[in-house]
């Protein structure tokens, strides 16, 4: 595995009496896509949200060897870690451009301008709609905007929570091709997905999460062939 840029050790998330994430450990290497798959309620989103401090957790979270647990989210963005949350969470009443600017507040004006130019090359569809209200974009365009907004912070580690949710297969293809392009530019990506088959196609490694724990970690190509992920989903014990 490439040298880890993000390491998670013993991550635990509890909501009242529910232990949603139970002592989860994994790492993400430079320029690697790691898929975090698992059925509904497995704890995937809780994991991603806990890493960026959106939900309280215990355990160690290291970004390039630096402890970041408990750090304010905007500082984490400044250090190169960004989350694209489940359900996009764009600002619907703001324009596309205003949404993008909001994603770049941790950067200087000149960095923002550079990031915007390179980001719009990735998403030509957005470049003609900069003045359009974001809430009027299609679902796929809103997902692109949510990713673009995160890219405005120049992340080296990107957490993507269910980017395919509610999108047509052709649009999912476009989003996933984009994720591969980002990986090829050196961004390390944690891809949280319920669409396991698609996630395994583009990822290097896969973590299968069931009931708050990582039940299996394997190279994606091997896991996809063995159909083991499917069995784990169905509740098999190993
Ligand atoms: P999905 O794909 O459906 O989003 P997931 O694998 O991302 O599922 P989580 O959303 O992390 O799973 O949920 C894990 C568990 O924690 C579930 O039992 C869920 O009901 C519970 N949970 C999630 N958020 C909260 C919350 N804010 N308060 C209480 N329980 C929660």
py3Dmol code that shows the C-alpha trace and the ligand (Angstrom):
import py3Dmol

protein = """\
ATOM      1  CA  UNK A   1       0.000   0.000   0.000  1.00  0.00           C
ATOM      2  CA  UNK A   2       1.268   3.535  -0.735  1.00  0.00           C
ATOM      3  CA  UNK A   3       2.385   5.508   2.344  1.00  0.00           C
ATOM      4  CA  UNK A   4      -0.714   6.443   4.377  1.00  0.00           C
ATOM      5  CA  UNK A   5      -2.016   9.999   4.169  1.00  0.00           C
ATOM      6  CA  UNK A   6      -4.968   9.310   6.441  1.00  0.00           C
ATOM      7  CA  UNK A   7      -4.880   6.759   9.284  1.00  0.00           C
ATOM      8  CA  UNK A   8      -7.828   5.897  11.471  1.00  0.00           C
ATOM      9  CA  UNK A   9      -7.233   3.894  14.634  1.00  0.00           C
ATOM     10  CA  UNK A  10      -9.963   2.610  16.945  1.00  0.00           C
ATOM     11  CA  UNK A  11     -12.662   5.006  15.725  1.00  0.00           C
ATOM     12  CA  UNK A  12     -15.825   4.751  17.785  1.00  0.00           C
ATOM     13  CA  UNK A  13     -19.096   6.631  17.283  1.00  0.00           C
ATOM     14  CA  UNK A  14     -21.981   6.349  19.701  1.00  0.00           C
ATOM     15  CA  UNK A  15     -25.432   7.906  19.440  1.00  0.00           C
ATOM     16  CA  UNK A  16     -27.008   7.471  22.888  1.00  0.00           C
ATOM     17  CA  UNK A  17     -27.352   3.722  23.308  1.00  0.00           C
ATOM     18  CA  UNK A  18     -26.344   2.911  19.697  1.00  0.00           C
ATOM     19  CA  UNK A  19     -22.717   2.068  18.921  1.00  0.00           C
ATOM     20  CA  UNK A  20     -22.770   3.019  15.226  1.00  0.00           C
ATOM     21  CA  UNK A  21     -19.003   2.599  14.644  1.00  0.00           C
ATOM     22  CA  UNK A  22     -17.073   0.142  16.793  1.00  0.00           C
ATOM     23  CA  UNK A  23     -13.330   0.434  16.975  1.00  0.00           C
ATOM     24  CA  UNK A  24     -12.730   0.864  13.256  1.00  0.00           C
ATOM     25  CA  UNK A  25      -9.174   1.128  11.915  1.00  0.00           C
ATOM     26  CA  UNK A  26      -8.000   1.660   8.352  1.00  0.00           C
ATOM     27  CA  UNK A  27      -5.744   3.864   6.303  1.00  0.00           C
ATOM     28  CA  UNK A  28      -5.772   5.610   2.976  1.00  0.00           C
ATOM     29  CA  UNK A  29      -2.663   5.785   0.797  1.00  0.00           C
ATOM     30  CA  UNK A  30      -1.432   8.567  -1.470  1.00  0.00           C
ATOM     31  CA  UNK A  31      -3.392   8.537  -4.750  1.00  0.00           C
ATOM     32  CA  UNK A  32      -5.539   5.600  -3.728  1.00  0.00           C
ATOM     33  CA  UNK A  33      -9.308   5.046  -3.946  1.00  0.00           C
ATOM     34  CA  UNK A  34     -10.590   3.014  -1.008  1.00  0.00           C
ATOM     35  CA  UNK A  35     -14.236   1.984  -1.147  1.00  0.00           C
ATOM     36  CA  UNK A  36     -16.171   1.754   2.105  1.00  0.00           C
ATOM     37  CA  UNK A  37     -19.189  -0.382   1.305  1.00  0.00           C
ATOM     38  CA  UNK A  38     -21.890  -2.019   3.379  1.00  0.00           C
ATOM     39  CA  UNK A  39     -25.640  -2.232   3.797  1.00  0.00           C
ATOM     40  CA  UNK A  40     -27.954   0.470   5.092  1.00  0.00           C
ATOM     41  CA  UNK A  41     -27.155   1.527   8.631  1.00  0.00           C
ATOM     42  CA  UNK A  42     -23.723  -0.184   8.662  1.00  0.00           C
ATOM     43  CA  UNK A  43     -22.067   2.971   9.987  1.00  0.00           C
ATOM     44  CA  UNK A  44     -20.371   4.206   6.796  1.00  0.00           C
ATOM     45  CA  UNK A  45     -21.620   7.801   6.931  1.00  0.00           C
ATOM     46  CA  UNK A  46     -20.958   7.956  10.654  1.00  0.00           C
ATOM     47  CA  UNK A  47     -17.356   7.007   9.919  1.00  0.00           C
ATOM     48  CA  UNK A  48     -16.936   9.704   7.266  1.00  0.00           C
ATOM     49  CA  UNK A  49     -18.690  12.353   9.367  1.00  0.00           C
ATOM     50  CA  UNK A  50     -16.624  11.465  12.432  1.00  0.00           C
ATOM     51  CA  UNK A  51     -13.352  11.829  10.515  1.00  0.00           C
ATOM     52  CA  UNK A  52     -14.128  15.481   9.728  1.00  0.00           C
ATOM     53  CA  UNK A  53     -15.583  16.123  13.184  1.00  0.00           C
ATOM     54  CA  UNK A  54     -19.246  16.451  12.182  1.00  0.00           C
ATOM     55  CA  UNK A  55     -20.220  13.853  14.787  1.00  0.00           C
ATOM     56  CA  UNK A  56     -18.413  13.255  18.091  1.00  0.00           C
ATOM     57  CA  UNK A  57     -16.149  10.209  18.192  1.00  0.00           C
ATOM     58  CA  UNK A  58     -13.238   8.667  20.038  1.00  0.00           C
ATOM     59  CA  UNK A  59     -10.091   7.165  18.536  1.00  0.00           C
ATOM     60  CA  UNK A  60      -7.089   8.479  16.647  1.00  0.00           C
ATOM     61  CA  UNK A  61      -7.379  10.290  13.298  1.00  0.00           C
ATOM     62  CA  UNK A  62      -4.038  11.140  11.696  1.00  0.00           C
ATOM     63  CA  UNK A  63      -3.597  13.241   8.564  1.00  0.00           C
ATOM     64  CA  UNK A  64      -0.045  12.836   7.220  1.00  0.00           C
ATOM     65  CA  UNK A  65       1.043  11.795  10.707  1.00  0.00           C
ATOM     66  CA  UNK A  66      -0.629  14.735  12.423  1.00  0.00           C
ATOM     67  CA  UNK A  67      -3.414  14.148  14.980  1.00  0.00           C
ATOM     68  CA  UNK A  68      -6.523  15.984  13.759  1.00  0.00           C
ATOM     69  CA  UNK A  69      -9.302  14.543  15.957  1.00  0.00           C
ATOM     70  CA  UNK A  70     -11.168  17.399  17.620  1.00  0.00           C
ATOM     71  CA  UNK A  71      -9.770  20.036  15.246  1.00  0.00           C
ATOM     72  CA  UNK A  72     -12.325  22.501  13.828  1.00  0.00           C
ATOM     73  CA  UNK A  73     -13.517  21.360  10.399  1.00  0.00           C
ATOM     74  CA  UNK A  74     -12.265  24.527   8.650  1.00  0.00           C
ATOM     75  CA  UNK A  75      -8.734  23.834   9.925  1.00  0.00           C
ATOM     76  CA  UNK A  76      -8.939  20.311   8.567  1.00  0.00           C
ATOM     77  CA  UNK A  77      -9.969  21.738   5.191  1.00  0.00           C
ATOM     78  CA  UNK A  78      -6.956  24.050   5.409  1.00  0.00           C
ATOM     79  CA  UNK A  79      -4.776  20.970   5.951  1.00  0.00           C
ATOM     80  CA  UNK A  80      -6.207  19.305   2.837  1.00  0.00           C
ATOM     81  CA  UNK A  81      -9.038  17.090   4.082  1.00  0.00           C
ATOM     82  CA  UNK A  82     -12.552  17.586   2.674  1.00  0.00           C
ATOM     83  CA  UNK A  83     -15.870  15.773   2.841  1.00  0.00           C
ATOM     84  CA  UNK A  84     -18.554  15.749   0.160  1.00  0.00           C
ATOM     85  CA  UNK A  85     -21.515  14.827   2.362  1.00  0.00           C
ATOM     86  CA  UNK A  86     -24.340  12.438   1.593  1.00  0.00           C
ATOM     87  CA  UNK A  87     -27.169  14.292  -0.162  1.00  0.00           C
ATOM     88  CA  UNK A  88     -24.733  16.940  -1.592  1.00  0.00           C
ATOM     89  CA  UNK A  89     -25.802  19.727   0.821  1.00  0.00           C
ATOM     90  CA  UNK A  90     -25.143  22.483  -1.664  1.00  0.00           C
ATOM     91  CA  UNK A  91     -26.580  25.927  -0.878  1.00  0.00           C
ATOM     92  CA  UNK A  92     -29.665  25.881  -3.146  1.00  0.00           C
ATOM     93  CA  UNK A  93     -30.422  29.622  -3.062  1.00  0.00           C
ATOM     94  CA  UNK A  94     -26.861  30.671  -3.833  1.00  0.00           C
ATOM     95  CA  UNK A  95     -25.506  30.673  -7.367  1.00  0.00           C
ATOM     96  CA  UNK A  96     -23.116  27.994  -8.611  1.00  0.00           C
ATOM     97  CA  UNK A  97     -20.256  30.489  -8.356  1.00  0.00           C
ATOM     98  CA  UNK A  98     -21.168  31.478  -4.793  1.00  0.00           C
ATOM     99  CA  UNK A  99     -21.249  27.796  -3.798  1.00  0.00           C
ATOM    100  CA  UNK A 100     -17.777  27.357  -5.269  1.00  0.00           C
ATOM    101  CA  UNK A 101     -16.421  30.430  -3.498  1.00  0.00           C
ATOM    102  CA  UNK A 102     -17.822  29.076  -0.209  1.00  0.00           C
ATOM    103  CA  UNK A 103     -15.700  25.944  -0.715  1.00  0.00           C
ATOM    104  CA  UNK A 104     -12.523  27.976  -1.110  1.00  0.00           C
ATOM    105  CA  UNK A 105     -12.677  30.174   1.978  1.00  0.00           C
ATOM    106  CA  UNK A 106      -9.660  28.423   3.499  1.00  0.00           C
ATOM    107  CA  UNK A 107      -7.533  29.499   0.487  1.00  0.00           C
ATOM    108  CA  UNK A 108      -6.185  32.860  -0.645  1.00  0.00           C
ATOM    109  CA  UNK A 109      -7.961  34.799  -3.402  1.00  0.00           C
ATOM    110  CA  UNK A 110      -5.339  33.803  -5.987  1.00  0.00           C
ATOM    111  CA  UNK A 111      -5.449  30.128  -4.963  1.00  0.00           C
ATOM    112  CA  UNK A 112      -9.244  30.274  -5.199  1.00  0.00           C
ATOM    113  CA  UNK A 113      -9.084  31.704  -8.677  1.00  0.00           C
ATOM    114  CA  UNK A 114      -6.583  29.021  -9.793  1.00  0.00           C
ATOM    115  CA  UNK A 115      -8.648  26.264  -8.195  1.00  0.00           C
ATOM    116  CA  UNK A 116     -11.782  27.548  -9.870  1.00  0.00           C
ATOM    117  CA  UNK A 117     -10.138  27.474 -13.310  1.00  0.00           C
ATOM    118  CA  UNK A 118      -8.751  23.955 -12.912  1.00  0.00           C
ATOM    119  CA  UNK A 119     -12.008  22.721 -11.368  1.00  0.00           C
ATOM    120  CA  UNK A 120     -14.121  24.113 -14.226  1.00  0.00           C
ATOM    121  CA  UNK A 121     -11.912  22.174 -16.670  1.00  0.00           C
ATOM    122  CA  UNK A 122     -13.068  19.038 -14.861  1.00  0.00           C
ATOM    123  CA  UNK A 123     -16.704  20.148 -14.954  1.00  0.00           C
ATOM    124  CA  UNK A 124     -17.279  22.048 -18.199  1.00  0.00           C
ATOM    125  CA  UNK A 125     -21.063  21.731 -17.599  1.00  0.00           C
ATOM    126  CA  UNK A 126     -20.765  24.037 -14.582  1.00  0.00           C
ATOM    127  CA  UNK A 127     -18.753  26.722 -16.353  1.00  0.00           C
ATOM    128  CA  UNK A 128     -21.759  27.867 -18.382  1.00  0.00           C
ATOM    129  CA  UNK A 129     -23.954  27.999 -15.283  1.00  0.00           C
ATOM    130  CA  UNK A 130     -21.936  30.000 -12.810  1.00  0.00           C
ATOM    131  CA  UNK A 131     -24.710  32.564 -12.309  1.00  0.00           C
ATOM    132  CA  UNK A 132     -27.509  29.983 -12.081  1.00  0.00           C
ATOM    133  CA  UNK A 133     -29.173  29.277  -8.729  1.00  0.00           C
ATOM    134  CA  UNK A 134     -27.678  25.999  -7.519  1.00  0.00           C
ATOM    135  CA  UNK A 135     -31.042  24.547  -6.467  1.00  0.00           C
ATOM    136  CA  UNK A 136     -32.190  24.591 -10.098  1.00  0.00           C
ATOM    137  CA  UNK A 137     -29.398  22.239 -11.276  1.00  0.00           C
ATOM    138  CA  UNK A 138     -30.146  18.563 -12.007  1.00  0.00           C
ATOM    139  CA  UNK A 139     -29.188  15.931  -9.420  1.00  0.00           C
ATOM    140  CA  UNK A 140     -26.029  14.996 -11.327  1.00  0.00           C
ATOM    141  CA  UNK A 141     -24.995  18.633 -11.728  1.00  0.00           C
ATOM    142  CA  UNK A 142     -25.603  19.235  -8.018  1.00  0.00           C
ATOM    143  CA  UNK A 143     -23.328  16.277  -7.228  1.00  0.00           C
ATOM    144  CA  UNK A 144     -20.667  17.747  -9.516  1.00  0.00           C
ATOM    145  CA  UNK A 145     -21.072  21.097  -7.796  1.00  0.00           C
ATOM    146  CA  UNK A 146     -20.735  19.454  -4.364  1.00  0.00           C
ATOM    147  CA  UNK A 147     -17.490  17.787  -5.501  1.00  0.00           C
ATOM    148  CA  UNK A 148     -16.320  21.003  -7.168  1.00  0.00           C
ATOM    149  CA  UNK A 149     -16.995  22.973  -3.996  1.00  0.00           C
ATOM    150  CA  UNK A 150     -14.829  20.531  -2.032  1.00  0.00           C
ATOM    151  CA  UNK A 151     -12.076  20.765  -4.675  1.00  0.00           C
ATOM    152  CA  UNK A 152     -11.953  24.541  -4.169  1.00  0.00           C
ATOM    153  CA  UNK A 153     -10.198  23.790  -0.856  1.00  0.00           C
ATOM    154  CA  UNK A 154      -7.372  21.920  -2.735  1.00  0.00           C
ATOM    155  CA  UNK A 155      -7.845  18.671  -0.816  1.00  0.00           C
ATOM    156  CA  UNK A 156      -5.229  15.943  -0.920  1.00  0.00           C
ATOM    157  CA  UNK A 157      -7.700  13.649   0.848  1.00  0.00           C
ATOM    158  CA  UNK A 158     -11.337  13.601  -0.235  1.00  0.00           C
ATOM    159  CA  UNK A 159     -14.139  11.741   1.535  1.00  0.00           C
ATOM    160  CA  UNK A 160     -17.099  11.150  -0.801  1.00  0.00           C
ATOM    161  CA  UNK A 161     -20.303   9.989   0.850  1.00  0.00           C
ATOM    162  CA  UNK A 162     -22.661   8.176  -1.539  1.00  0.00           C
ATOM    163  CA  UNK A 163     -21.918  10.240  -4.657  1.00  0.00           C
ATOM    164  CA  UNK A 164     -24.126   7.942  -6.781  1.00  0.00           C
ATOM    165  CA  UNK A 165     -27.212   8.315  -4.602  1.00  0.00           C
ATOM    166  CA  UNK A 166     -30.370   8.920  -6.651  1.00  0.00           C
ATOM    167  CA  UNK A 167     -28.530   9.385  -9.964  1.00  0.00           C
ATOM    168  CA  UNK A 168     -29.190   7.686 -13.305  1.00  0.00           C
ATOM    169  CA  UNK A 169     -26.615   5.048 -14.401  1.00  0.00           C
ATOM    170  CA  UNK A 170     -25.184   7.283 -17.144  1.00  0.00           C
ATOM    171  CA  UNK A 171     -24.631  10.136 -14.685  1.00  0.00           C
ATOM    172  CA  UNK A 172     -23.055   7.724 -12.183  1.00  0.00           C
ATOM    173  CA  UNK A 173     -20.606   6.752 -14.957  1.00  0.00           C
ATOM    174  CA  UNK A 174     -19.626  10.408 -15.371  1.00  0.00           C
ATOM    175  CA  UNK A 175     -19.190  10.963 -11.632  1.00  0.00           C
ATOM    176  CA  UNK A 176     -17.130   7.799 -11.230  1.00  0.00           C
ATOM    177  CA  UNK A 177     -14.906   8.683 -14.207  1.00  0.00           C
ATOM    178  CA  UNK A 178     -14.317  12.004 -12.532  1.00  0.00           C
ATOM    179  CA  UNK A 179     -13.368  10.284  -9.262  1.00  0.00           C
ATOM    180  CA  UNK A 180     -10.787   8.219 -11.164  1.00  0.00           C
ATOM    181  CA  UNK A 181      -9.383  11.412 -12.740  1.00  0.00           C
ATOM    182  CA  UNK A 182      -9.019  12.947  -9.277  1.00  0.00           C
ATOM    183  CA  UNK A 183      -7.175   9.857  -8.049  1.00  0.00           C
ATOM    184  CA  UNK A 184      -4.900  10.109 -11.106  1.00  0.00           C
ATOM    185  CA  UNK A 185      -4.101  13.684 -10.037  1.00  0.00           C
ATOM    186  CA  UNK A 186      -2.876  12.262  -6.715  1.00  0.00           C
ATOM    187  CA  UNK A 187      -5.916  12.835  -4.489  1.00  0.00           C
ATOM    188  CA  UNK A 188      -6.505  10.038  -1.949  1.00  0.00           C
ATOM    189  CA  UNK A 189     -10.199   9.162  -1.920  1.00  0.00           C
ATOM    190  CA  UNK A 190     -12.460   7.374   0.549  1.00  0.00           C
ATOM    191  CA  UNK A 191     -15.523   6.385  -1.460  1.00  0.00           C
ATOM    192  CA  UNK A 192     -18.485   5.571   0.778  1.00  0.00           C
ATOM    193  CA  UNK A 193     -21.009   3.688  -1.359  1.00  0.00           C
ATOM    194  CA  UNK A 194     -24.022   1.437  -1.117  1.00  0.00           C
ATOM    195  CA  UNK A 195     -23.510   0.703  -4.801  1.00  0.00           C
ATOM    196  CA  UNK A 196     -20.845  -1.896  -4.002  1.00  0.00           C
ATOM    197  CA  UNK A 197     -20.396  -3.295  -7.477  1.00  0.00           C
ATOM    198  CA  UNK A 198     -19.674   0.100  -9.027  1.00  0.00           C
ATOM    199  CA  UNK A 199     -17.464   1.162  -6.129  1.00  0.00           C
ATOM    200  CA  UNK A 200     -15.336  -1.974  -6.441  1.00  0.00           C
ATOM    201  CA  UNK A 201     -14.885  -1.333 -10.178  1.00  0.00           C
ATOM    202  CA  UNK A 202     -13.021   1.932  -9.666  1.00  0.00           C
ATOM    203  CA  UNK A 203     -11.383   1.452  -6.259  1.00  0.00           C
ATOM    204  CA  UNK A 204      -8.017  -0.031  -5.379  1.00  0.00           C
ATOM    205  CA  UNK A 205      -9.064  -1.533  -2.059  1.00  0.00           C
ATOM    206  CA  UNK A 206     -12.425  -2.190  -0.464  1.00  0.00           C
ATOM    207  CA  UNK A 207     -13.510  -2.201   3.167  1.00  0.00           C
ATOM    208  CA  UNK A 208     -16.749  -4.042   3.895  1.00  0.00           C
ATOM    209  CA  UNK A 209     -18.549  -2.568   6.883  1.00  0.00           C
ATOM    210  CA  UNK A 210     -21.366  -4.425   8.605  1.00  0.00           C
ATOM    211  CA  UNK A 211     -22.912  -3.557  11.974  1.00  0.00           C
ATOM    212  CA  UNK A 212     -20.383  -0.845  12.800  1.00  0.00           C
ATOM    213  CA  UNK A 213     -17.247  -2.912  12.180  1.00  0.00           C
ATOM    214  CA  UNK A 214     -14.983  -3.582   9.184  1.00  0.00           C
ATOM    215  CA  UNK A 215     -15.664  -7.191   8.366  1.00  0.00           C
ATOM    216  CA  UNK A 216     -13.279  -7.506   5.466  1.00  0.00           C
ATOM    217  CA  UNK A 217     -10.538  -5.550   3.743  1.00  0.00           C
ATOM    218  CA  UNK A 218      -9.235  -6.700   0.360  1.00  0.00           C
ATOM    219  CA  UNK A 219      -8.080  -5.600  -3.054  1.00  0.00           C
ATOM    220  CA  UNK A 220     -11.236  -4.533  -4.883  1.00  0.00           C
ATOM    221  CA  UNK A 221     -10.629  -6.724  -7.943  1.00  0.00           C
ATOM    222  CA  UNK A 222     -10.184  -9.830  -5.765  1.00  0.00           C
ATOM    223  CA  UNK A 223     -13.191  -9.069  -3.606  1.00  0.00           C
ATOM    224  CA  UNK A 224     -15.413  -8.416  -6.627  1.00  0.00           C
ATOM    225  CA  UNK A 225     -14.425 -11.766  -8.145  1.00  0.00           C
ATOM    226  CA  UNK A 226     -14.918 -13.768  -4.993  1.00  0.00           C
ATOM    227  CA  UNK A 227     -18.455 -12.419  -4.447  1.00  0.00           C
ATOM    228  CA  UNK A 228     -17.482 -12.318  -0.790  1.00  0.00           C
ATOM    229  CA  UNK A 229     -18.806  -8.796  -0.331  1.00  0.00           C
ATOM    230  CA  UNK A 230     -22.253  -9.994  -1.378  1.00  0.00           C
ATOM    231  CA  UNK A 231     -22.141 -12.819   1.154  1.00  0.00           C
ATOM    232  CA  UNK A 232     -21.063 -10.461   3.912  1.00  0.00           C
ATOM    233  CA  UNK A 233     -23.982  -8.206   3.042  1.00  0.00           C
ATOM    234  CA  UNK A 234     -26.283 -11.162   3.451  1.00  0.00           C
ATOM    235  CA  UNK A 235     -24.999 -11.674   6.990  1.00  0.00           C
ATOM    236  CA  UNK A 236     -22.404 -14.416   6.497  1.00  0.00           C
ATOM    237  CA  UNK A 237     -19.899 -14.808   9.326  1.00  0.00           C
ATOM    238  CA  UNK A 238     -16.253 -15.514   8.583  1.00  0.00           C
TER     239      UNK A 238
END
"""
ligand_1 = """\
31
LIG
P -26.762 4.620 4.965
O -26.101 4.058 3.777
O -28.194 4.236 5.103
O -26.523 6.091 5.147
P -24.653 4.037 6.811
O -23.884 2.773 6.629
O -24.056 5.282 6.309
O -26.095 3.853 6.212
P -25.036 5.435 9.284
O -25.896 6.466 8.632
O -23.687 5.805 9.699
O -24.951 4.136 8.358
O -25.857 4.844 10.515
C -25.311 3.871 11.424
C -26.287 3.652 12.562
O -26.356 4.830 13.366
C -27.709 3.355 12.127
O -28.261 2.430 13.051
C -28.390 4.698 12.226
O -29.775 4.538 12.473
C -27.697 5.307 13.429
N -27.608 6.783 13.353
C -27.048 7.516 12.363
N -27.118 8.835 12.640
C -27.717 8.939 13.850
C -28.084 10.032 14.702
N -27.805 11.282 14.358
N -28.704 9.744 15.866
C -28.973 8.474 16.231
N -28.652 7.390 15.488
C -28.048 7.611 14.306
"""
view = py3Dmol.view(width=600, height=400)
view.addModel(protein, "pdb")
view.setStyle({"model": 0}, {"cartoon": {"style": "trace"}})
view.addModel(ligand_1, "xyz")
view.setStyle({"model": 1}, {"stick": {}})
view.zoomTo()
view.show()
